[in-house]
Amino acid sequence: MKFFYASAVFVLTLGSSQAADIDNGDDLHFTNCTGCHDDSVYTRENRRVSSLPRLGAQVRFCKDSLGLTWFEDEVEDVIGYLNQTYYHF
């Protein structure tokens, strides 16, 4: 049963990221994320993100750490942008 729920969460996350506004994600990322780090955190060999759910968790962690007031669709836009540009999950 746990596998079913984990699979359902993964599929729902995947579906919502595919519908993301990539251009908006790019803008949000550039405005809010590049002040702390460059794109090397996404391309380094030992990167901490290894799956789409972990990417979502990391984006949400960064959003909360910075005190950003993004709506969920904006979070999904950034996830979609990062996935399309760097991760390709």
KAHU-V57772 format. One record per residue. RES is the residue in three letters. SS is DSSP state (H for helix, E for strand, - for the rest). OMEGA is omega in radians with two decimals (NA if undefined). Layout:
# KAHU-V57772
res=RES ss=SS omega=OMEGA
res=RES ss=SS omega=OMEGA
This chain:
# KAHU-V57772
res=MET ss=- omega=3.11
res=LYS ss=H omega=3.12
res=PHE ss=H omega=3.13
res=PHE ss=H omega=-3.13
res=TYR ss=H omega=3.11
res=ALA ss=H omega=3.11
res=SER ss=H omega=-3.14
res=ALA ss=H omega=3.11
res=VAL ss=H omega=3.13
res=PHE ss=H omega=-3.12
res=VAL ss=H omega=3.12
res=LEU ss=H omega=3.10
res=THR ss=H omega=3.13
res=LEU ss=H omega=-3.12
res=GLY ss=H omega=-3.11
res=SER ss=H omega=3.11
res=SER ss=H omega=3.12
res=GLN ss=H omega=3.14
res=ALA ss=- omega=-3.07
res=ALA ss=- omega=3.02
res=ASP ss=- omega=-3.02
res=ILE ss=H omega=3.14
res=ASP ss=H omega=3.09
res=ASN ss=H omega=3.09
res=GLY ss=H omega=3.09
res=ASP ss=H omega=3.14
res=ASP ss=H omega=3.14
res=LEU ss=H omega=3.13
res=HIS ss=H omega=-3.12
res=PHE ss=H omega=-3.08
res=THR ss=H omega=-2.96
res=ASN ss=H omega=-2.99
res=CYS ss=- omega=-3.03
res=THR ss=- omega=3.03
res=GLY ss=- omega=-3.12
res=CYS ss=- omega=-3.09
res=HIS ss=- omega=3.05
res=ASP ss=- omega=-3.05
res=ASP ss=- omega=3.13
res=SER ss=H omega=3.10
res=VAL ss=H omega=3.14
res=TYR ss=H omega=-3.01
res=THR ss=H omega=-3.11
res=ARG ss=- omega=-3.07
res=GLU ss=- omega=-3.09
res=ASN ss=- omega=-3.12
res=ARG ss=- omega=-3.04
res=ARG ss=- omega=-3.14
res=VAL ss=- omega=-3.08
res=SER ss=- omega=3.13
res=SER ss=- omega=3.13
res=LEU ss=H omega=3.08
res=PRO ss=H omega=3.11
res=ARG ss=H omega=3.05
res=LEU ss=H omega=3.10
res=GLY ss=H omega=3.13
res=ALA ss=H omega=-3.13
res=GLN ss=H omega=3.11
res=VAL ss=H omega=3.13
res=ARG ss=H omega=3.09
res=PHE ss=H omega=3.14
res=CYS ss=H omega=3.11
res=LYS ss=H omega=-3.12
res=ASP ss=H omega=3.14
res=SER ss=H omega=3.14
res=LEU ss=H omega=-3.12
res=GLY ss=- omega=-3.14
res=LEU ss=- omega=-3.12
res=THR ss=- omega=3.12
res=TRP ss=- omega=2.94
res=PHE ss=- omega=-3.10
res=GLU ss=H omega=3.13
res=ASP ss=H omega=3.08
res=GLU ss=H omega=3.04
res=VAL ss=H omega=3.14
res=GLU ss=H omega=3.09
res=ASP ss=H omega=3.13
res=VAL ss=H omega=3.08
res=ILE ss=H omega=3.13
res=GLY ss=H omega=3.11
res=TYR ss=H omega=-3.12
res=LEU ss=H omega=-3.14
res=ASN ss=H omega=-3.12
res=GLN ss=H omega=-3.04
res=THR ss=H omega=-3.00
res=TYR ss=H omega=-2.90
res=TYR ss=H omega=3.11
res=HIS ss=- omega=3.09
res=PHE ss=- omega=NA
